[in-house]
Amino acid sequence: MPVVSLTEAAALLPARGALLGLDLGTKTIGVAVSDPDRRLAAPVETIERKRFRDDALIEADVSRDKRKAVIDQHAAAYILQGALDRLAR
């Protein structure tokens, strides 16, 4: 499959419909989705790229993991929002 720029891809898309944004990290994938009008991106979830290891870490480490997950979701939303803004021009 060829790699094309965002503006080239826009010509191939239908006029309406949600778009998916991904923040591909080495350990996790942040997922975001746009509204059908492609004006606003929202974080959806973070997917672990490999098997989750249970640690016998303190409670603070669990909240740190949750923070990381939210950061990945928002990074995906930020990436998708940039694409949506570019498409709107």
N, C-alpha and C positions, 0 to 999 in steps of 0.2 A: 504494500500500500504506500503510495507516495506521501511525502510530508509536504503540506501546503501551509501558507500563512493564514492567520485568522481571517483576514479580509478575503482571501481566495475561498476559504471554507464557507464564509458567510453566503456567498453566491450559490452554494450547493444546498443550503439549509432551507426548510420550509419557512414561510413568513412568521409563523407563531410556533411556540412549543418550548418547553423547559430544556435547559442545557445543564449538563453535569460538569462539575469542575473537580479536579483531583490534585492534591498536593502529594506527590510521590516521594516519600522519605525512605531511608534505608530500613527503618523498623516499623513504620506505620504509614498508612495512606489516609490523608484527610479528604473527606467527601463533602461537597457543597452542591446545591442545586439552585437554579434560577426560577423565577416565576414564569408563567407561560408567555408573558409579554417581553421577557428578557430585559427587565429593568433593574431587578434586585436579586442579589445572591444571598443565600442563607446557608449557614453550616448545617450539616446533617449528622455525620458520625465520623469516627476514626476507626479504621480497620487495622488490626495487628497483622504485620506481614509474616510473622512466624509465631510459633507456639508460645503461648504465655507461660512464663515460669513463675511458679508460686515461691515467693521468698518469705523467710521468717523475719521481714523487716518491720520496723515500728510503724505505727499508724500514720505518721507524717509521710512516709514513703508512698503509702496508698494515695493520699491526697496529691502528692507530687505526680503520680501516674495519671490521675484524673485531670490535673492541670495540663499535662502534656497532651492528652487526648483532645481537650478543648482547644488548645493552641493549634493543633493540626487541622481541626475542623475549620477554625477561623482563617487559617492560612489558605485553605482551599477556597473559602468564600471570598477572600481578598483577591486571589488569582482569577476566579470566575468573574468577580465584579469588574476587574480591570478589562477582561475580555468583553463583557457586556457594554461597558462604557465605550470601548473602541468600536464595537459594532454599531452603536447608536450614532456615531459620527458620520 
